[in-house]
Amino acid sequence: MATFFISDLHLGSGKTEIQSQVLEFLSQEALHGEELYILGDLFDYWIGDDAPTTEGLAITQALRRLSDTGVNLYFIPGNRDFLVGRAFAQASGCRILPDPTLIDLYGVPTLLTHGDMLCTDDVAYQRARARLRRPLFLRTYLALPKSWRGAIARHLRRQSQAHTQQQSLTIMDANQAAVEAALQAHGAKRIIHGHTHRPAVHYFSVDSHPKQRIVLGDWDRGKSILTCTGEGFHFLDPQIPKPRFNHLLTA
């Protein structure tokens, strides 16, 4: 059996091709796995479990059908959908995990995160991230009418897009020191994350111990799926020239 990892689909209006691809994946390939981890930004925005979009409802129902077959589903919220809650979890069959989460992936201690917490060079983003996750803001926002929440979400998304255009690619990437610190803090050999939309497999050492960072891709150019088994892993992504790597790390 296999374990699948996906992230950064950014599903919403106007994403019909990506919607079709993920529905196909959930109804076909994913059936051959035992676990599916969604590492955030499944949706382009999520303004509360009481206000799902049409696309959100379709994906939620597809996830539930997959869960009902016995596949275990896990979800780490991203910066676009950090408001997913218990109602979504119950409807979809997903278990919501904290960010980050440490798992044992076929014998390798592996840290899972959406990835935005690693982009510490983007100080302005990190400050905004902290503000938006304050309990007082969350309670106040979720108490607003749905139309107001939608307008605020669209405004914040425009601000984010403008900020992204003004920043260098280096600043918006994961900070290597932050990556190493996260691995050390959790006793992990590998970290898997999304957010940066730069699919790759990075090998490096920390205190002479081999480490690995796998970055998931978005689905704008096609499916981006990391498939892990006890034998190795296969990384399907249009930007990955060599899709097969050995996942085993020496002690």
Short mmCIF file of the C-alpha atoms (twelve columns), coordinates in Angstrom:
data_MODEL
# 
_entry.id   MODEL 
# 
loop_
_atom_site.group_PDB 
_atom_site.id 
_atom_site.type_symbol 
_atom_site.label_atom_id 
_atom_site.label_alt_id 
_atom_site.label_comp_id 
_atom_site.label_asym_id 
_atom_site.label_seq_id 
_atom_site.Cartn_x 
_atom_site.Cartn_y 
_atom_site.Cartn_z 
_atom_site.pdbx_PDB_model_num 
ATOM 1   C CA . MET A 1   0.000   0.000  0.000   1 
ATOM 2   C CA . ALA A 2   1.048   3.596  -0.558  1 
ATOM 3   C CA . THR A 3   0.945   6.926  1.229   1 
ATOM 4   C CA . PHE A 4   0.102   9.985  -0.886  1 
ATOM 5   C CA . PHE A 5   0.984   13.640 -0.315  1 
ATOM 6   C CA . ILE A 6   -0.516  16.626 -2.133  1 
ATOM 7   C CA . SER A 7   -0.803  20.367 -1.499  1 
ATOM 8   C CA . ASP A 8   -1.468  23.768 -3.057  1 
ATOM 9   C CA . LEU A 9   -4.341  22.948 -5.375  1 
ATOM 10  C CA . HIS A 10  -5.950  26.328 -4.613  1 
ATOM 11  C CA . LEU A 11  -9.366  25.107 -5.695  1 
ATOM 12  C CA . GLY A 12  -11.955 27.763 -6.433  1 
ATOM 13  C CA . SER A 13  -13.926 29.345 -9.222  1 
ATOM 14  C CA . GLY A 14  -12.186 29.205 -12.583 1 
ATOM 15  C CA . LYS A 15  -10.137 26.127 -11.654 1 
ATOM 16  C CA . THR A 16  -12.277 23.585 -13.509 1 
ATOM 17  C CA . GLU A 17  -9.319  21.660 -14.969 1 
ATOM 18  C CA . ILE A 18  -7.609  21.290 -11.602 1 
ATOM 19  C CA . GLN A 19  -10.958 20.365 -10.051 1 
ATOM 20  C CA . SER A 20  -11.379 17.582 -12.616 1 
ATOM 21  C CA . GLN A 21  -7.841  16.327 -12.023 1 
ATOM 22  C CA . VAL A 22  -8.200  16.115 -8.260  1 
ATOM 23  C CA . LEU A 23  -11.604 14.442 -8.510  1 
ATOM 24  C CA . GLU A 24  -10.039 11.892 -10.852 1 
ATOM 25  C CA . PHE A 25  -7.164  11.332 -8.426  1 
ATOM 26  C CA . LEU A 26  -9.478  10.903 -5.436  1 
ATOM 27  C CA . SER A 27  -11.714 8.432  -7.282  1 
ATOM 28  C CA . GLN A 28  -8.940  6.401  -8.935  1 
ATOM 29  C CA . GLU A 29  -5.262  6.529  -7.876  1 
ATOM 30  C CA . ALA A 30  -5.957  7.362  -4.238  1 
ATOM 31  C CA . LEU A 31  -8.024  4.191  -3.866  1 
ATOM 32  C CA . HIS A 32  -4.780  2.208  -4.044  1 
ATOM 33  C CA . GLY A 33  -3.330  3.914  -0.974  1 
ATOM 34  C CA . GLU A 34  -3.794  3.547  2.742   1 
ATOM 35  C CA . GLU A 35  -3.190  7.190  3.638   1 
ATOM 36  C CA . LEU A 36  -3.550  10.596 1.990   1 
ATOM 37  C CA . TYR A 37  -1.978  13.708 3.491   1 
ATOM 38  C CA . ILE A 38  -3.138  17.106 2.219   1 
ATOM 39  C CA . LEU A 39  -0.563  19.686 3.301   1 
ATOM 40  C CA . GLY A 40  -2.622  22.830 3.000   1 
ATOM 41  C CA . ASP A 41  -4.069  25.249 0.461   1 
ATOM 42  C CA . LEU A 42  -6.451  22.667 -0.912  1 
ATOM 43  C CA . PHE A 43  -8.773  25.638 -1.387  1 
ATOM 44  C CA . ASP A 44  -7.948  29.100 -2.700  1 
ATOM 45  C CA . TYR A 45  -9.781  30.470 0.311   1 
ATOM 46  C CA . TRP A 46  -12.041 29.133 3.062   1 
ATOM 47  C CA . ILE A 47  -14.122 31.630 5.021   1 
ATOM 48  C CA . GLY A 48  -15.632 29.112 7.428   1 
ATOM 49  C CA . ASP A 49  -17.215 25.671 7.483   1 
ATOM 50  C CA . ASP A 50  -20.643 27.299 7.305   1 
ATOM 51  C CA . ALA A 51  -19.869 28.898 3.932   1 
ATOM 52  C CA . PRO A 52  -18.356 26.271 1.611   1 
ATOM 53  C CA . THR A 53  -18.059 27.096 -2.065  1 
ATOM 54  C CA . THR A 54  -19.562 24.918 -4.776  1 
ATOM 55  C CA . GLU A 55  -16.069 23.595 -5.490  1 
ATOM 56  C CA . GLY A 56  -15.510 23.030 -1.789  1 
ATOM 57  C CA . LEU A 57  -18.652 20.936 -1.471  1 
ATOM 58  C CA . ALA A 58  -17.686 18.748 -4.439  1 
ATOM 59  C CA . ILE A 59  -14.217 18.065 -3.041  1 
ATOM 60  C CA . THR A 60  -15.561 17.478 0.466   1 
ATOM 61  C CA . GLN A 61  -17.954 14.863 -0.881  1 
ATOM 62  C CA . ALA A 62  -15.186 13.208 -2.929  1 
ATOM 63  C CA . LEU A 63  -12.965 13.039 0.154   1 
ATOM 64  C CA . ARG A 64  -15.794 11.443 2.127   1 
ATOM 65  C CA . ARG A 65  -16.291 8.792  -0.548  1 
ATOM 66  C CA . LEU A 66  -12.564 8.018  -0.424  1 
ATOM 67  C CA . SER A 67  -12.603 7.908  3.372   1 
ATOM 68  C CA . ASP A 68  -15.542 5.513  3.300   1 
ATOM 69  C CA . THR A 69  -13.410 3.022  1.330   1 
ATOM 70  C CA . GLY A 70  -10.986 2.818  4.266   1 
ATOM 71  C CA . VAL A 71  -8.281  5.271  3.166   1 
ATOM 72  C CA . ASN A 72  -7.101  7.417  6.086   1 
ATOM 73  C CA . LEU A 73  -7.221  11.135 5.272   1 
ATOM 74  C CA . TYR A 74  -5.188  13.843 7.006   1 
ATOM 75  C CA . PHE A 75  -5.258  17.603 6.495   1 
ATOM 76  C CA . ILE A 76  -2.806  20.284 7.616   1 
ATOM 77  C CA . PRO A 77  -4.386  23.687 6.910   1 
ATOM 78  C CA . GLY A 78  -2.458  26.167 4.777   1 
ATOM 79  C CA . ASN A 79  -2.391  29.938 4.693   1 
ATOM 80  C CA . ARG A 80  -5.404  30.001 2.349   1 
ATOM 81  C CA . ASP A 81  -7.613  27.518 4.219   1 
ATOM 82  C CA . PHE A 82  -6.534  27.732 7.863   1 
ATOM 83  C CA . LEU A 83  -10.181 28.247 8.873   1 
ATOM 84  C CA . VAL A 84  -11.201 24.661 8.100   1 
ATOM 85  C CA . GLY A 85  -12.734 23.215 11.240  1 
ATOM 86  C CA . ARG A 86  -14.633 20.357 12.818  1 
ATOM 87  C CA . ALA A 87  -17.593 20.503 10.458  1 
ATOM 88  C CA . PHE A 88  -15.312 20.144 7.428   1 
ATOM 89  C CA . ALA A 89  -13.443 17.312 9.135   1 
ATOM 90  C CA . GLN A 90  -16.665 15.441 9.879   1 
ATOM 91  C CA . ALA A 91  -18.092 15.994 6.403   1 
ATOM 92  C CA . SER A 92  -14.911 15.022 4.535   1 
ATOM 93  C CA . GLY A 93  -13.599 12.271 6.782   1 
ATOM 94  C CA . CYS A 94  -10.302 14.134 7.180   1 
ATOM 95  C CA . ARG A 95  -8.431  14.319 10.452  1 
ATOM 96  C CA . ILE A 96  -7.118  17.865 10.990  1 
ATOM 97  C CA . LEU A 97  -3.470  17.810 12.101  1 
ATOM 98  C CA . PRO A 98  -1.463  20.561 13.805  1 
ATOM 99  C CA . ASP A 99  1.260   22.322 11.843  1 
ATOM 100 C CA . PRO A 100 3.860   20.848 12.039  1 
ATOM 101 C CA . THR A 101 3.208   17.129 12.637  1 
ATOM 102 C CA . LEU A 102 5.795   14.367 13.017  1 
ATOM 103 C CA . ILE A 103 5.007   10.934 11.545  1 
ATOM 104 C CA . ASP A 104 6.859   7.665  11.065  1 
ATOM 105 C CA . LEU A 105 6.936   7.221  7.285   1 
ATOM 106 C CA . TYR A 106 8.082   3.661  6.640   1 
ATOM 107 C CA . GLY A 107 10.708  3.876  9.370   1 
ATOM 108 C CA . VAL A 108 11.873  7.437  8.632   1 
ATOM 109 C CA . PRO A 109 10.886  10.166 11.146  1 
ATOM 110 C CA . THR A 110 9.233   12.689 8.826   1 
ATOM 111 C CA . LEU A 111 8.032   16.181 9.670   1 
ATOM 112 C CA . LEU A 112 4.984   17.458 7.793   1 
ATOM 113 C CA . THR A 113 4.087   21.138 7.457   1 
ATOM 114 C CA . HIS A 114 2.305   23.407 5.018   1 
ATOM 115 C CA . GLY A 115 5.604   25.245 4.708   1 
ATOM 116 C CA . ASP A 116 4.848   28.927 5.217   1 
ATOM 117 C CA . MET A 117 6.269   28.788 8.744   1 
ATOM 118 C CA . LEU A 118 9.670   28.027 7.153   1 
ATOM 119 C CA . CYS A 119 9.720   31.231 5.071   1 
ATOM 120 C CA . THR A 120 11.190  33.288 7.903   1 
ATOM 121 C CA . ASP A 121 13.016  35.750 5.620   1 
ATOM 122 C CA . ASP A 122 9.643   37.239 4.678   1 
ATOM 123 C CA . VAL A 123 9.204   39.137 7.930   1 
ATOM 124 C CA . ALA A 124 6.091   41.039 6.820   1 
ATOM 125 C CA . TYR A 125 4.350   37.796 5.880   1 
ATOM 126 C CA . GLN A 126 5.211   36.151 9.202   1 
ATOM 127 C CA . ARG A 127 3.784   39.110 11.111  1 
ATOM 128 C CA . ALA A 128 0.560   38.976 9.094   1 
ATOM 129 C CA . ARG A 129 0.387   35.205 9.581   1 
ATOM 130 C CA . ALA A 130 0.612   35.604 13.353  1 
ATOM 131 C CA . ARG A 131 -2.082  38.302 13.418  1 
ATOM 132 C CA . LEU A 132 -4.548  36.301 11.339  1 
ATOM 133 C CA . ARG A 133 -4.260  33.290 13.644  1 
ATOM 134 C CA . ARG A 134 -4.916  35.129 16.892  1 
ATOM 135 C CA . PRO A 135 -7.985  33.657 18.649  1 
ATOM 136 C CA . LEU A 136 -9.630  37.080 18.996  1 
ATOM 137 C CA . PHE A 137 -9.353  37.748 15.254  1 
ATOM 138 C CA . LEU A 138 -10.677 34.288 14.412  1 
ATOM 139 C CA . ARG A 139 -13.698 34.621 16.705  1 
ATOM 140 C CA . THR A 140 -14.474 38.103 15.416  1 
ATOM 141 C CA . TYR A 141 -14.081 37.131 11.763  1 
ATOM 142 C CA . LEU A 142 -16.207 33.987 11.988  1 
ATOM 143 C CA . ALA A 143 -18.989 35.973 13.676  1 
ATOM 144 C CA . LEU A 144 -19.294 38.294 10.670  1 
ATOM 145 C CA . PRO A 145 -21.902 37.787 7.920   1 
ATOM 146 C CA . LYS A 146 -20.733 35.480 5.131   1 
ATOM 147 C CA . SER A 147 -20.740 38.296 2.580   1 
ATOM 148 C CA . TRP A 148 -18.408 40.370 4.765   1 
ATOM 149 C CA . ARG A 149 -16.094 37.426 5.306   1 
ATOM 150 C CA . GLY A 150 -15.931 36.828 1.569   1 
ATOM 151 C CA . ALA A 151 -15.110 40.466 0.882   1 
ATOM 152 C CA . ILE A 152 -12.364 40.454 3.523   1 
ATOM 153 C CA . ALA A 153 -10.905 37.225 2.123   1 
ATOM 154 C CA . ARG A 154 -10.790 38.676 -1.394  1 
ATOM 155 C CA . HIS A 155 -9.144  41.853 -0.080  1 
ATOM 156 C CA . LEU A 156 -6.501  39.880 1.824   1 
ATOM 157 C CA . ARG A 157 -5.830  37.758 -1.252  1 
ATOM 158 C CA . ARG A 158 -5.247  40.862 -3.375  1 
ATOM 159 C CA . GLN A 159 -2.890  42.198 -0.714  1 
ATOM 160 C CA . SER A 160 -1.029  38.891 -0.688  1 
ATOM 161 C CA . GLN A 161 -0.675  38.892 -4.471  1 
ATOM 162 C CA . ALA A 162 0.671   42.456 -4.437  1 
ATOM 163 C CA . HIS A 163 3.115   41.567 -1.665  1 
ATOM 164 C CA . THR A 164 4.311   38.501 -3.580  1 
ATOM 165 C CA . GLN A 165 5.003   40.546 -6.711  1 
ATOM 166 C CA . GLN A 166 7.153   42.956 -4.716  1 
ATOM 167 C CA . GLN A 167 9.307   40.316 -3.012  1 
ATOM 168 C CA . SER A 168 12.311  38.448 -4.345  1 
ATOM 169 C CA . LEU A 169 12.019  34.702 -4.892  1 
ATOM 170 C CA . THR A 170 14.728  34.104 -2.292  1 
ATOM 171 C CA . ILE A 171 12.838  35.902 0.470   1 
ATOM 172 C CA . MET A 172 9.685   33.884 -0.202  1 
ATOM 173 C CA . ASP A 173 11.481  30.527 -0.164  1 
ATOM 174 C CA . ALA A 174 12.060  28.309 2.859   1 
ATOM 175 C CA . ASN A 175 14.941  29.464 5.037   1 
ATOM 176 C CA . GLN A 176 17.540  26.700 5.363   1 
ATOM 177 C CA . ALA A 177 18.272  27.534 9.005   1 
ATOM 178 C CA . ALA A 178 14.539  27.346 9.782   1 
ATOM 179 C CA . VAL A 179 14.337  23.978 8.017   1 
ATOM 180 C CA . GLU A 180 17.266  22.587 9.988   1 
ATOM 181 C CA . ALA A 181 15.916  23.969 13.263  1 
ATOM 182 C CA . ALA A 182 12.526  22.335 12.660  1 
ATOM 183 C CA . LEU A 183 14.142  18.990 11.866  1 
ATOM 184 C CA . GLN A 184 16.316  19.145 14.973  1 
ATOM 185 C CA . ALA A 185 13.478  20.250 17.258  1 
ATOM 186 C CA . HIS A 186 11.341  17.263 16.256  1 
ATOM 187 C CA . GLY A 187 14.066  14.656 15.796  1 
ATOM 188 C CA . ALA A 188 13.179  14.212 12.125  1 
ATOM 189 C CA . LYS A 189 15.310  13.010 9.220   1 
ATOM 190 C CA . ARG A 190 12.981  14.306 6.532   1 
ATOM 191 C CA . ILE A 191 10.603  17.208 6.071   1 
ATOM 192 C CA . ILE A 192 7.797   17.355 3.507   1 
ATOM 193 C CA . HIS A 193 6.063   20.653 2.787   1 
ATOM 194 C CA . GLY A 194 4.307   22.734 0.161   1 
ATOM 195 C CA . HIS A 195 3.521   26.467 -0.019  1 
ATOM 196 C CA . THR A 196 6.483   27.645 -2.126  1 
ATOM 197 C CA . HIS A 197 5.322   25.952 -5.363  1 
ATOM 198 C CA . ARG A 198 8.924   24.848 -6.045  1 
ATOM 199 C CA . PRO A 199 8.781   21.051 -6.270  1 
ATOM 200 C CA . ALA A 200 12.142  19.465 -5.558  1 
ATOM 201 C CA . VAL A 201 14.030  16.976 -3.413  1 
ATOM 202 C CA . HIS A 202 16.891  18.470 -1.405  1 
ATOM 203 C CA . TYR A 203 19.619  16.465 0.333   1 
ATOM 204 C CA . PHE A 204 21.856  17.972 3.015   1 
ATOM 205 C CA . SER A 205 23.468  17.185 6.362   1 
ATOM 206 C CA . VAL A 206 23.017  18.562 9.865   1 
ATOM 207 C CA . ASP A 207 25.844  17.745 12.283  1 
ATOM 208 C CA . SER A 208 26.995  15.068 9.807   1 
ATOM 209 C CA . HIS A 209 23.547  13.416 9.810   1 
ATOM 210 C CA . PRO A 210 21.846  13.087 6.389   1 
ATOM 211 C CA . LYS A 211 18.588  14.989 5.985   1 
ATOM 212 C CA . GLN A 212 16.053  15.379 3.211   1 
ATOM 213 C CA . ARG A 213 13.540  18.080 2.254   1 
ATOM 214 C CA . ILE A 214 10.783  17.265 -0.216  1 
ATOM 215 C CA . VAL A 215 8.845   20.230 -1.583  1 
ATOM 216 C CA . LEU A 216 5.439   19.518 -3.099  1 
ATOM 217 C CA . GLY A 217 4.258   21.422 -6.147  1 
ATOM 218 C CA . ASP A 218 1.054   23.191 -7.114  1 
ATOM 219 C CA . TRP A 219 -1.325  21.754 -9.717  1 
ATOM 220 C CA . ASP A 220 -1.347  24.662 -12.171 1 
ATOM 221 C CA . ARG A 221 0.694   22.707 -14.741 1 
ATOM 222 C CA . GLY A 222 -0.744  19.286 -13.940 1 
ATOM 223 C CA . LYS A 223 -0.953  16.778 -11.107 1 
ATOM 224 C CA . SER A 224 1.702   17.004 -8.397  1 
ATOM 225 C CA . ILE A 225 1.609   13.841 -6.275  1 
ATOM 226 C CA . LEU A 226 4.217   12.339 -3.973  1 
ATOM 227 C CA . THR A 227 3.690   8.596  -3.560  1 
ATOM 228 C CA . CYS A 228 5.629   6.826  -0.806  1 
ATOM 229 C CA . THR A 229 5.960   3.105  -0.090  1 
ATOM 230 C CA . GLY A 230 8.354   0.966  1.896   1 
ATOM 231 C CA . GLU A 231 10.424  0.537  -1.268  1 
ATOM 232 C CA . GLY A 232 10.918  4.178  -2.173  1 
ATOM 233 C CA . PHE A 233 8.946   7.078  -3.522  1 
ATOM 234 C CA . HIS A 234 7.686   8.406  -6.821  1 
ATOM 235 C CA . PHE A 235 7.262   12.146 -7.351  1 
ATOM 236 C CA . LEU A 236 4.873   12.956 -10.183 1 
ATOM 237 C CA . ASP A 237 5.193   16.634 -11.098 1 
ATOM 238 C CA . PRO A 238 5.594   18.425 -14.450 1 
ATOM 239 C CA . GLN A 239 8.606   20.290 -13.041 1 
ATOM 240 C CA . ILE A 240 10.453  17.173 -11.821 1 
ATOM 241 C CA . PRO A 241 12.647  15.788 -14.644 1 
ATOM 242 C CA . LYS A 242 13.509  12.528 -12.862 1 
ATOM 243 C CA . PRO A 243 10.415  11.290 -11.078 1 
ATOM 244 C CA . ARG A 244 11.899  8.404  -9.059  1 
ATOM 245 C CA . PHE A 245 14.180  8.787  -6.062  1 
ATOM 246 C CA . ASN A 246 15.321  6.512  -3.238  1 
ATOM 247 C CA . HIS A 247 13.644  7.594  -0.017  1 
ATOM 248 C CA . LEU A 248 15.864  5.601  2.329   1 
ATOM 249 C CA . LEU A 249 18.319  7.544  4.488   1 
ATOM 250 C CA . THR A 250 21.356  6.087  6.205   1 
ATOM 251 C CA . ALA A 251 21.415  6.201  9.997   1 
# 
